[in-house]
């Protein structure tokens, strides 16, 4: 497939944004739901959420920056 100069890549940007913000948001929501029963598990989920956001934002941000 030959790439054309006037291609619309808006869907690709939305895809990367979903990869960056989707899983951390889901982990944070699960963390808030679990916080009632187990405070330690909620802290682990919040930490994983922040770590994923940091790593995915760095990798995808670098890809989007060009």
N, C-alpha and C positions, 0 to 999 in steps of 0.2 A: 504494500500500500504506500502510495506516495503522499507525503504530507503537503498540504496546500497552505499557502501563507494566510489565507483568510478563514481558517477554521475557527469555529466557536468552541472554546474549551471551558465554558462556564460550569458545565456539569462536573468536570474534573476538579475544579476548585471546591464545589459543594461536597464532592466525594472525600477529598482530603480533610475538609472541615468536619465531616461526620466521623472520620477515623480519629481525628484529634480530640474532639469533644464528646463523642458518643459513649465509649466505654468508661471514661472517668465519671461522667454524669450518672451512668447506670450504677457504678460502684458506690458513688456517694448516696444515691437514693436507697440502695440496699443497706448501706451503713447506717443511715437514719432509721430504717425499719428495724435493724438488728439492735440498735442502741438500747432499746427498752429491755431486752433480755440479757445481752452480754456486752458490757462496755469495752472489754478487751478486743473482741471480734470487730466491733465497730471501729476502733482505733486502727486495726490492721487494714480494714477496708478503706478508711480515709487515707491512710499512708499509701496504699497501693494506687488509689485514685490520683493522688498528688504526684506520685512517681511516674505513673503512666502519662499524665498530662505533661509533665516536664520532658520526658523522653520523646513522646510522640510530637509534641510541639517543636522540639528541636530538630528532629529528623524531617518531619513534613514541612516545617517552616523553611528549612534549608532547601528542600526540593522545590517549594513554591517560589523562593527568592531567585532561584535560577542558577 
